[in-house]
Structures are given as structure tokens and as C-alpha cells.
Amino acid sequence: MNKEQFILGIKITIFISIVTLIIIIGILLYVFNSKKANPDFYSELLSSADTKTSNIDVAEISLEAKGIDKEEFENYLSMFSHLVYEGYYKDYELTQEELKDTQNMNMAIDFLDILYLYEGEKDEQGIIAYEVEKVNNIVKEMTGTYIYKKLDVKNIYSYDETKNVYIPNLQDNINTLLISMEELEKKDEKIEVIYKVAFAKESEKQKYLEGQKVELETYNIKATILENKDYEFSKYYVSNIKQISKELVKYN
């Protein structure tokens, strides 16, 4: 081998090495950029339940990319949860129809109090009376259930025929506390979601929010939710909702 052949061999080796290196770098950049462009949505939601910083913002961005306002949607999930809760009402020996109507009523009242910021007429004790027409329309828009006259909720609420309003009989209502969203998938108009929610009386809710130890009945719930195209009150409608499991969980 003469000197020229030796130099040519070195040049070819260097060229092949550079091309190989460029290909490897290109593959690595493609892999990492692909991961960055297609984040694992479920992982972000799960991590947001355990952190208080940037991951929460990432989950928010992921939801907004699907056209969903995170805070608003979480409020709806909490309200829909009333439709599967039975525990608090066992002491009242409700019929199935009364139970269903009471669940609908609690959902509608949560809607009025939380999203509609309802300021209805109050009595001397500060108890709010809820307009029957508003409640009935909210139930219709949130569940598709048409109420002909009034809900059968006599054990938990009173009905004032002269004013056509519902009045709560109980001071210690049940609160829903959204613990986490486990899974969420949007297919066309349908939103399939699995989430965890705890049910608490007012005193238990305060303990939970203040970081005190409290044991709460906690449900895993699966729901199919659609967006209402035409509505007066509720943006979302739940077409199917069921309890997957339930357990007593110690918090804080």
C-alpha cells in the first residue's frame, strides 16, 4: 500500500464515522423529541395528585389541549358523584325513587352553590330556599331526567307550595371531595373518566382541608360525560356513571 492509498483509506474511514455519528444523533433527537411532543397524559394527571408545583400545570395544559377547563371539569366530576352515593341516606329508609331524586337534588344544589353562585331567598336561620324550576332544569341538563312537577325529596328537603321552592331540612349536608383523576380519554364528543372522590359531612370536610386526620368513605367512579351543545345552566351532561369500588380511607 502506497502513501496515497493509505491517506484515502483514512479519509473514507473518517467519512463513514462522521455519517454514522450524524445518523445516531438524528435517531436520538427524533426519539426524545417524539416523547416531548406526545406526553403521557395519564402519568401527568397521576403525578399532579402527588405534587404541588409544575406537574399540576402540566396536567392543566394537557386538559386544555383537549378543550377541557381543569377546575371547571373537576367541579362537575364532584357534583356528578352525588348520583352514585347512598351511604348517608340509609338511615332514612328511602325508596329507590326517593333516593334517586335526593341524589339529583344534591347534585343540582351543588351546581347552584358552586358554579351558579346562587343567592336564593333565605329564612331567619340563613337557610336558602331553592327554586323548583331552576333545580328541575339543572337536573334535566345534567342527567337527561325530566322532572314533571317536583322531586320526591320529602325526607331530606321540604317543599313550599306557595313559593314553589325546595328547603333543606338538614344542616350537615354531604360534601364531595375530588381526590384524583385516575384516567381520562376523550373520543370525539365523549369524555371517559375514572376518578376517586371522598364523601364528607361538613365537620369532616373541615378536618380534611385543615390537614387533620379523618377517615372518609371514598369511591372509585367511572363516568361517560358529554358536552351539552344547547344549555341554560349545565355545560356537561353525564350519560353513564357507576361506582367501581368503595372503601374507608384515612387521610392526612
C-alpha positions in Angstrom: 0.0 0.0 0.0 1.5 3.3 -1.0 1.1 6.6 0.8 -1.8 7.9 -1.3 -3.8 4.7 -0.8 -3.2 4.9 3.0 -4.4 8.6 3.1 -7.5 7.7 1.0 -8.4 4.8 3.4 -8.2 7.2 6.4 -10.4 9.7 4.7 -13.0 7.1 3.9 -12.9 5.8 7.5 -13.4 9.3 8.9 -16.2 10.0 6.4 -18.0 6.8 7.4 -17.6 7.6 11.1 -19.0 11.1 10.7 -22.0 9.8 8.7 -22.6 7.1 11.3 -22.4 9.7 14.1 -24.8 12.0 12.4 -27.3 9.1 11.9 -27.1 8.2 15.6 -27.6 11.8 16.7 -30.5 12.1 14.4 -32.2 9.0 15.8 -31.6 10.2 19.4 -33.1 13.6 18.6 -36.1 12.0 16.9 -36.8 9.7 19.9 -36.5 12.4 22.6 -38.5 15.0 20.5 -41.2 12.4 19.9 -41.6 11.8 23.7 -41.6 15.5 24.3 -44.3 16.1 21.7 -46.5 13.3 22.9 -46.6 13.4 26.7 -48.2 10.6 28.7 -51.4 12.3 29.8 -52.4 9.8 32.5 -48.9 9.9 34.0 -49.2 13.7 34.3 -52.5 13.5 35.9 -51.3 10.9 38.4 -48.2 12.9 39.2 -50.2 16.1 39.7 -52.1 14.4 42.6 -48.8 13.9 44.4 -47.1 17.2 43.7 -47.9 20.9 44.3 -45.7 22.5 41.7 -45.1 22.3 38.0 -46.8 18.9 37.3 -50.2 20.4 38.2 -49.6 23.0 35.4 -48.6 20.2 33.0 -51.9 18.4 33.7 -53.8 21.6 33.2 -52.1 22.1 29.8 -53.0 18.5 28.8 -56.6 19.0 29.7 -56.8 22.4 27.9 -55.3 20.7 24.8 -58.4 18.6 24.8 -60.6 21.6 25.2 -61.3 21.0 28.9 -61.0 23.5 31.7 -59.4 21.6 34.6 -61.0 23.4 37.5 -64.4 23.5 35.9 -64.3 19.9 34.9 -63.2 18.8 38.4 -66.2 20.7 39.8 -68.5 18.8 37.5 -67.0 15.4 38.5 -67.6 16.2 42.2 -71.2 17.2 41.5 -71.9 14.1 39.4 -70.6 11.9 42.2 -73.8 12.5 44.2 -75.6 10.2 41.7 -73.8 7.1 43.0 -73.7 7.9 46.7 -76.0 6.1 49.0 -74.3 5.9 52.4 -75.7 8.9 54.1 -79.3 8.1 53.2 -79.5 4.6 54.6 -80.8 6.0 57.9 -83.8 7.5 56.2 -85.2 4.3 54.6 -85.8 6.0 51.2 -87.4 4.2 48.4 -85.4 3.8 45.2 -87.3 6.7 43.6 -86.8 8.9 46.7 -83.1 8.0 46.7 -82.6 8.9 43.0 -84.5 12.2 43.5 -82.4 13.1 46.6 -79.2 12.3 44.7 -80.3 14.5 41.8 -81.3 17.3 44.2 -77.9 17.3 46.0 -76.2 17.4 42.6 -78.3 20.4 41.5 -77.8 22.3 44.7 -74.1 21.8 44.5 -74.3 23.2 41.0 -76.2 26.2 42.2 -74.0 26.9 45.1 -70.6 26.2 43.4 -70.9 27.1 39.8 -74.0 29.3 39.6 -73.2 31.2 42.9 -76.9 31.1 43.7 -78.2 33.6 46.2 -81.8 32.5 46.8 -84.2 33.6 49.4 -83.0 32.9 53.0 -85.1 32.3 56.1 -84.2 33.7 59.6 -81.7 31.0 60.2 -79.9 31.7 56.9 -81.2 28.5 55.2 -81.5 29.0 51.4 -84.7 28.1 49.5 -84.1 26.7 46.0 -86.4 27.5 43.1 -88.1 24.3 41.9 -87.9 25.4 38.2 -84.2 26.0 38.4 -83.4 22.7 40.2 -85.6 20.7 37.7 -83.9 22.3 34.7 -80.4 21.7 36.0 -81.3 18.0 36.7 -82.6 17.7 33.1 -79.5 19.3 31.6 -77.0 17.3 33.8 -78.7 13.8 33.6 -81.4 13.9 30.9 -84.0 13.3 33.6 -87.2 15.3 33.0 -89.0 16.3 36.2 -92.7 16.8 35.6 -93.6 18.8 38.8 -91.2 18.3 41.7 -88.6 15.9 43.1 -89.7 13.4 45.8 -87.2 14.5 48.4 -89.5 14.9 51.5 -87.1 13.2 53.9 -84.2 15.4 53.2 -85.9 18.6 51.9 -89.2 20.3 52.4 -91.3 21.7 49.6 -93.1 25.1 50.0 -96.0 25.0 47.6 -96.8 28.7 48.0 -93.3 29.8 46.9 -92.6 26.7 44.8 -89.2 26.2 46.4 -87.2 23.3 48.0 -85.9 23.9 51.5 -83.1 21.7 53.1 -84.1 20.0 56.3 -80.6 19.1 57.3 -77.8 21.4 58.4 -75.0 18.9 57.9 -75.1 18.1 54.2 -72.8 15.7 52.4 -69.8 17.3 50.6 -67.8 15.7 47.7 -64.0 16.0 47.7 -62.3 15.1 44.5 -59.2 13.2 45.4 -57.7 12.4 42.0 -58.4 11.7 38.3 -57.0 8.3 37.5 -57.8 8.0 33.8 -59.2 10.3 31.2 -59.8 9.8 27.5 -61.7 12.0 25.0 -63.2 10.3 22.0 -65.0 12.7 19.7 -67.7 14.2 21.9 -67.4 11.6 24.7 -65.2 12.0 27.7 -64.4 8.7 29.5 -63.1 9.3 33.0 -62.2 7.2 36.1 -61.7 9.2 39.3 -61.6 9.0 43.0 -63.9 11.0 45.3 -64.5 11.1 49.1 -67.8 12.0 50.8 -67.7 14.0 53.9 -70.0 15.8 56.3 -69.2 19.5 56.9 -67.1 18.8 60.0 -65.2 16.0 58.2 -64.6 18.3 55.3 -63.0 21.0 57.5 -60.7 18.4 59.1 -59.6 17.2 55.7 -58.9 20.7 54.4 -57.1 21.7 57.6 -54.8 18.6 57.4 -56.3 16.9 60.4 -56.6 13.1 60.5 -60.0 11.9 59.2 -61.5 8.7 57.8 -63.8 9.2 54.8 -65.8 6.9 52.6 -64.1 7.0 49.2 -65.4 5.8 45.9 -63.7 4.9 42.6 -66.1 6.1 39.9 -66.3 5.6 36.2 -68.3 8.1 34.1 -69.1 8.9 30.5 -69.6 12.7 30.1 -70.7 14.7 27.1 -70.7 18.4 26.5 -74.2 20.0 26.1 -74.5 21.9 22.8 -77.5 23.9 23.9 -78.0 24.7 27.6 -79.1 27.3 30.0 -77.2 26.1 33.1 -75.0 23.0 32.8 -72.2 22.7 30.3 -71.8 18.9 30.8 -74.2 16.0 30.8 -73.4 12.6 32.3 -74.7 9.7 30.1 -73.4 7.0 32.3 -71.9 6.9 35.8 -71.2 4.0 38.2 -69.3 3.1 41.3 -66.4 0.7 40.6 -65.4 0.2 44.3 -65.6 1.9 47.7 -63.5 1.9 50.9 -62.9 3.8 54.1 -59.6 5.7 53.7 -57.6 7.5 56.3 -56.4 11.0 55.1 -53.7 13.2 56.5 
